[in-house]
Amino acid sequence: MKLKPLSAETDELRKIIISSNLTSCYIMLEELLASKGERLFFDKFRARWIDIFKNVYDHVDRMKPRKDPRE
């Protein structure tokens, strides 16, 4: 997945969104692993987070859309 070049202002916003998503994902994974008595080290997570994101993105992309929108 390659990111399109954007204006400086929009690129800064994109970086903020990516950071926010990365932080949220890390916190959720950390809590899930803590409930199993395991730990997640941020350096290891940071090195692989894009792979995790791509896997989720690919999975969601394969899902069929709902026939009727939620009300």
C-alpha positions in Angstrom: 0.0 0.0 0.0 1.6 3.2 -1.1 0.5 6.6 0.3 -0.3 9.4 -2.2 1.7 12.6 -1.8 -0.4 15.4 -0.2 0.0 19.0 0.7 2.0 19.7 3.8 -1.0 20.5 5.9 -3.0 17.4 4.8 0.1 15.2 5.2 0.5 16.4 8.8 -3.2 15.5 9.5 -2.6 12.1 8.0 0.4 11.5 10.3 -1.7 12.5 13.3 -4.4 10.0 12.3 -1.9 7.2 11.7 -0.3 8.0 15.1 -3.6 8.0 16.8 -4.6 4.7 15.2 -1.2 3.2 16.1 -1.6 4.2 19.7 -5.1 2.9 20.0 -4.2 -0.4 18.4 -1.2 -0.8 20.7 -3.3 -0.1 23.8 -6.0 -2.6 22.8 -3.5 -5.3 22.0 -1.6 -4.6 25.3 -4.9 -5.0 27.2 -5.9 -8.2 25.4 -2.5 -9.8 26.0 -2.4 -8.7 29.6 -5.7 -10.6 30.2 -3.7 -13.7 29.0 -0.7 -12.9 31.2 1.4 -11.9 28.2 3.2 -8.6 27.4 3.7 -6.6 24.2 6.8 -4.6 23.7 6.3 -1.4 21.8 9.5 -1.7 19.7 8.4 -5.1 18.4 4.9 -3.8 17.8 6.0 -0.7 16.0 8.2 -2.7 13.7 5.2 -4.9 12.6 2.2 -2.6 13.0 1.9 -1.9 9.3 1.6 -5.6 8.6 -1.1 -5.9 11.2 -2.9 -3.0 9.7 -2.6 -4.4 6.1 -4.0 -7.8 7.3 -7.0 -6.2 8.9 -7.5 -3.9 5.8 -7.4 -6.9 3.4 -9.8 -8.8 5.6 -12.3 -6.0 5.7 -11.9 -5.4 2.0 -13.0 -9.0 1.3 -16.1 -8.7 3.5 -19.4 -8.3 1.7 -21.3 -5.0 2.3 -24.6 -5.2 4.1 -27.7 -5.3 1.9 -29.6 -2.8 4.1 -27.9 0.1 5.8 -28.2 0.2 9.6 -30.8 2.5 11.0 
